[in-house]
Structure formats: structure tokens, C-alpha cells
Amino acid sequence: MTPVLRQILAVSKINLLSLPQRLWTSLSAMISVALVVFVLLGALALNNGFQNTLNSSGAETVAIVLRDGAGTEINSALTQDQQNLLEEAPGIARRDGQPLVSREMLVVVDGRKKSTGTRVNLPLRGLDPAGLKVREGFRITEGRMFAPGSGEIVVGRAALGTFDGLALGREARMGANSWKIVGIFESGGSVFESELWADRRVVQSLFSRGSTVQSLRVRLTGPGALASLQRYNAADPRLKTDIRTERSYFAAQSRRTSDLITHIGKPITLLMALGALGGAINAMYASVANRAGEIATLRTLGFGRLATFIGTMVEALLLAMSGGVIGMAAAFLIFNGLSVSTIGANFAQTVFELQLSTGQVLEGTFWAATLGLLGGFLPAWRAARRPITQLLD
């Protein structure tokens, strides 16, 4: 082992062993970094969970049809003539001679969160019997499916656990209408589990929508079917609709919300990081000041400036990484798997679970290490460059 390396190890050991003597300044630096990592991972868990829920909702074998330029179902409207024309389009799968097309309505009804008691918008979807045939992973887990033409609804598993008054067998009052909850369903963890489902004709009647629907979901015959359907749509000026796969549709919704979360979460994290950086620098300056006599003694005994600099940087990095571990542990305990809801693209609640991935943990580690390196650099430079006489003052 070279003399320089021995000096670095000796100075680092002395600095670390003396940390209990500077307990409060050390803790302040650690807690500052822990809070930054905690907030960062919270935003990332929110983003990741929402993206995973929407991405699991789409299928390449199912196309969604909206009015051209609508962007979301809530903004769309398809006339009876458009619906009839689209049912005759090529590329749509058939069963027993009938096209696998579900005409669907999506309206917003009043609800209340269990956790806070606040009023929220719930998505009520009216769909045809074919709606079950064009969705993958759907199953009734309790009760039964609603009867066509009735005031019955089935409730998604995620909505059942998040919103009040949705118990199986209960009458749910939404606006001017009462609905009998007859079943609970799952849909592979997709966004549909945040919804309430009822018969499409009943929803049209109660909400005075006539024969208009907002979307069509169609089962495609194969890989080239979407292109055939889009050509058919482009060739007929009466249609003026936007046709894409469900996966593409939900990916676009995911990007919009993800961008919003990123634009809010990252600046907040950055501001907190600047505050933590100031705290880390102050803590390390205090540490160097408290050890001025030790540093002067080591320098007098022949320890070089490089050993002093690196030893101080090791201390700062250890404090920051310890804070990072605390922040990551707290984020996992509080955020990972937590069920929350937020307003989705259709101005109604979407329920999802916060999720943290390995990549996001690495991002938290990077931030902690960066804060440690930046927070320790100036104090370490000062400790290494100050003349021994000044250290003894």
C-alpha cells in the first residue's frame, strides 16, 4: 500500500470515528438528503404506477373509434349513421355473423372518497353485451353481470376499495338516479377497474343522449386489420373519426399525465435539493471547523492535502448516502403498493397503485451521491488548502 493511500485511509477513519461528536450537524445533513430522495421517489412512484395502469389497459387486437380531434372519450360523439357505417367496415371480427363492436357511453357521476370524504367524479360507462367480448382479462369476481335494460351496475375492484357507498347489493344514489350494485369485476389491473358499468341504452336514456355514443370498441381480425379499417374511414367523408388501437390510445393518455407529474414533481425535487445542498455544505463546514485542530495536527505530522481533501469528501459522501438509504426505505414503506386515485384524461377518477422500480431506486441513489459530492467539495477544498496557522487560530 502506498504512503498516500495509507494517509487517505487514516484520515477517513479519523473523520468517521469522530462523527458522534458532531451528531446534530451530521443528522441535519442526512435528513436533508433523505427528504430530497423521499420526495423524488414519491413523484416517480406516482408516475410509474399511473403509467403501468394505463399501459396494461390497452390491447393491439382492439381498436377504439372516436370523433376526429376529440382526443378522449368524454369529448367525443358519434352519430347513429357513423355507428352503422363503421359496423360494416372491413377488418372487424365477427361472431355468429355479428360484428364484435361495442357502442359505449362514458359519463361522470358523483362519488365520495373513503379516505378523505371529499366529493369526486366517478366514471360510469354504458356498454353493449359485446363490450365484454372485446375486452381481455374481464371477469366477475362477486355477484353477477347487470341485466340488459335494467338500472343495475357492476363496479370495478379498484373503485370498490377507494370510493364510498359501492358495496355489493347496495343501492347507490348518483345524481337523480339510483343504481343497484349487482356485481364486482376485475379487468387485469387495467384502468377499467376504476369504472362503474351499466347497460348502454339505460345510460343514454337517463342522461338524455339519444342515439349518440362517445366511442366504439371493435375486435380486429388480425395484424393488418387496423390499416384496412383506417382506409375505409378515410375514404368516406361521412365518418370523420379517429381510429387507433387501444394500446396506442392509452399510451397517449399516459404520456400526457406523466408529463404533468414530471413537470410538477421534478421542479419541487430540484428546489428541495438546493435546500438540502445548502444544509449539507453548512454541516460539512461546521464539521471542518470543529475538527480544525485535528486537521492542523495531521498536516503538521506530514499528512498531505490530498489525504485531507479525500477524507473530508468520504465523510460527506457517507452522510449523504446514509440519508439516501433512509429516504429510499421510507419511500418503499409508504409509497410502494399504495392505492391512490387521481383525475384522468376523462375528468374522472382513475385508481392505481404507486410502484417503485429498480431504475428509480438507482435515480434516488444518484441524487444522494451527487448531493454528497457537491456538499462536501467546498468544505473539503477549504480544509486541504487552508494554511496550518489559520487552522490553529
N, C-alpha and C positions, 0 to 999 in steps of 0.2 A: 504494500500500500504506500502510495506516495505521500510525502510530508503535507502537501496541500490538501489531499483528501482526508488525512488524519485530522488536520486542523478544522476542516469543514464539519466532519462528524463530531468533533469535540464541542465546537461552538453550538451546533444544532442540539446536541444533547443537553448542554447547559441551559439553553433557551427554553427547551421543552420542559425540563425538570423544574424550572422556576415559574412555570405558568400558574400554579396555585397561589403564588404570591401576588399575582395580578388577576385574581379571579373575576372581579366585576368588569374590568376592561375587556378581558378575554371573552366573557359571556356576552357582552354587548356586541362585539364583532360577530360572534357565532349566531346570535339571534337575528341580527340584521340580515345576514346571508340566508338564514333559514326562512325568513319571511318572504324574501325575494323568490326563492326556489318554490316555496309553498304556493304563492300566488301564480307563478308561471305554470306550474303543473296543474293547478286548478283550471286555468284557461285552456290548457292543452287537453285535459281530460274532458272538458265540456265540448270542445271542438271534435275530438276523436270519437266520443260517444254519439254525437249527433250525426257525424259522417257515417259511422258504421250502421246506424239505424236506417238512414236513408239509402245507403248503398245496398243493404240487404233487402230493400223493398222492391227493387226492380228486377225484371226478367227480360232477356233478349228475345224470348218467344212470344212476348205480349207487347202489343203496340197501344199507345194512348193517343186519342184524337181530340184536339182542342180547336177552338176558333183561332184562326190565324192571328198571331200577335198577342194572344191572351197571356201566355207565359205560365199561368197557374189555372187550376180548375175553377177556383172561385171567381175568376174574371172571365170565364168562357161561357158561351151559349151556342148550342147547335139546334137548328130548327128541325121540325119533323121531316121536311123534304131532304135535308142534309143527312139525317139519320138513315132514311130509307135508301138513299143513293149509296151511302157507304156500306150498308149491309150487302149490297150486290157487288162490291169491289172484289177484284182478284186478290189472291194471297191470304184470304181469311179461311181458317179451318172450319169445317162443318161436322156436325154430329147428328145422325138421323135426318139428314137433309136440311138441318137448321144451322145458320151461321153462328159461330161462337162469339157473339157480340153482347156486351153488357152496356146498356144505356144507364148512365149514372148521374145522380144529383148530389151535390155537396153543399150543405147549408150550415150555418153557425147557430148553435143554441146555447142557452145559458147553463153554466155549471159552477161548481164551487170546489176549490182545492181542499183536500183533507188536512194538509199540513198547516195551512195558514188561514183557511176560511175565506179567502178572497174569491171574488167572482171572476170567472174566466170564460172564454169562448171554447165550446166543445164542437168537434166536427161530427155532424150527423150525415151519414151517406145513405142515399136511397139507391138501391141496385136491383137488377133483374136476377132471376134464378141463374142465368148464365154467368153472373158475376162470380159465382163460386167455381165455375169451370175454367175461368181464365186466370185464376189466382193459384199460386203454388204454396204449399205448406199450410193451407187453411184447414182447421178442424174445430169442431165444437167440443169443448172440454167439460162443460157443465150445462145441463138443461138441453134445449133443442133449438133448431133454427126457427126464425119467425115465420108465421103463416102468411102467404101472399094475400094482399088486400086488407090486412089487419093493422091495428095500432100496436103491434109488438116490435120489440127491438132486441138485438143481441149486442153485447158490449165486449170490446177488446180487453184482453187480460191487463194490459198496461193502464188503460183508462180505469178499470175496476179498482186497481190498487192506489190510484192517485187522486181520483175525484169522488166527492161525497154523493151519497144517495143513489148509487148504481148497483145495489145488491141484487142478486138473482131472486126473482119472484116479486120484486118491489115495483110499485107504480112510481115512475119518475115524471115529475112535472117540469116541462121545458117550455117557457113562454106560455102560450094559451092552450097548449096541448099536453095530454097525459099519455105516457107510453108504458106498456107492460114489458118488463125485462124478463125474457124467457130463456136466454142462453148467454154463455160466456165463450168466447172463441180466442184461439191463438192463430198467428199467421207467420210463424217462423221468425219472430222477433222484429218484424217489419213495422213501418210507420202505421200500417192499418190497425195495429193493436191499440192505437190511441183513439180509435174512432168508435162511433155507435152506428150500427147498420139497421136499416128498415127497408120495407118494400118501396121501390122507386115510385110507383103510381100513388101511393099514400102520401109520400113526401111532396110530390108535385101538387097534389090536391090541397094539402094543408098549408103549403107555402105559396099557393096561387101562382104556380109556374106554368100552367097549361101543359102543352106537349113538349116544351123546351127541356133539353137536358144540358148538362155542362161538359160532359165528356163521354166518349165511347172507349171501352177497352175491348180489344179484339185479340183472339188467339191466332197467331200466324201459322201458315202451313210449313214453312221451312226457312232456311237462311236467306234465300233471295226474295222472300215474300214481301218484306218491307219495301224494297225498291219498286216492286210491282204496284203495291198499294199507293206509294207516293207518286208514281207516274199517273195512275188513274186519277188521283186527286188534282195533280197539276193540269191535266187535260180537260177538266170540267170546271168552267168558271163559276158554276153554282155552288161549289163546295167551299173554297177559300178556308181550308183548315190546315192545321199544323199536325203532322203525323210523325211520331218518333217512338222508339222503344221505351218501355217503362224504365229500363236501366239508365238510358240517356236522360230521360225526364227528371228522375230523382237525383242523378249526378249533378244536373244544373241547379236544382234546389239546394243540394248540399254545398255546392261552391258558394252560392250567394250567402247562405247563413255562416259558412265557415269564414268567408272574407270579413263579415261583420264582426264575428267573435275575435278574429285575429287583429282587426283594426282597433278594437277596444282593448283587448287583453294585453297585447304586446306593448302599447304605449304606457299603460299602467305599470306593467312589469319594469319597463325601462326607467320610469320615474322612481319607482321603489329601489331599483338597482343603483341609481345615482345617490339616493339617500343612504343605502347600505354601504356604498363605496366610501362616502364621506365618513360614516361610522367606523368602517374598517381602518381607514387612514388615521383617524384620530386615535383609535385604540392602539394601533401599531406605533404611532408617535409617542403615546403615553408609555407603551412598553419599553421603547428605546430610552426614553427619559428616565424611567425607573431603573434601568439597567446601565446607566451611563458609567457608573463606577466599575461595573463588571467588564463592560466593553473596553474601558480605558486600561484596566488591569491586563486583559487578554492581549490588547495591542502592545502594551509595554513588554509582555512576556514573549513577543515575537509573532503573535498570530496576525496573519495578513488581512488586508482589507477585503479580499475575495471571500475568505472564510467568514468574516463578519457579515458581509452582504448576503451570502447564500444562507447562512444560519438564520438571519432575520427573515428572509423570504420563506424558508421552510416553516418557521413559526406561523407566518401569515397564511400560508397555504394550508397548513394543518387546521387552523382555526376556521378558515372558510370551508374546507371540505367537511369538517365536523358539522358546521352549520348546514351545509348542503344535505348531509345524511339525515339530520333532524328534519329539515324541510321535506325531503322526499318521503321519509317514514310517515310524517303527519299527513302528507297528501294522499298516500296509499290508504292509510287508515280511514280518512274522512271522505275522499272523493271516489276512489276506485269501487265501482259497483253501485254507487249511489244513484237512486232513481229520481230524476227531476223532469220537469216539463218546461217548455218554452213556446213562444208563438212561432209557428212555422210559416211557410210561404202562403198558406191559405187563410191567414189571420186567425187561426185556431190553434189550440194547444197540441203539441207533439211531445209524447212521453218517451224518454230514452234513459239509458244508464251511462253514467260517466265512466270512461275507460282510460287507463294509462298503459302505454306500450313501452317496450324496451328502448325504442328510439327517443321517446320523450324523457325517459329517465336519464339517458345519455345527454340530452339537451340541458336538463337540470344540473347535471354534473359539470358540464362545460361552463355554465353560468357561474357556478360556485367557484370553480378553479380560476375563472377569469377575474372574478371579484377579489379572490385571494392574491393573485399575481399583481393586479393593479393597486390594491390596497396596501400591499407590502413593499412595492418598489421604491417609492419616495422615502419612507422611513428607513428602509434598508440602505439606500444610497446615502442618506444622511449619516447613518451610523458608521458606514465604511469610510466616508470622506472627511468627517469632522476631525480636526486635529485633536490629539490626546489631551492637550492643555484645556481645550474647550469642554471636553467630556468630563474633566475633573472639576470644572467650575461649579 
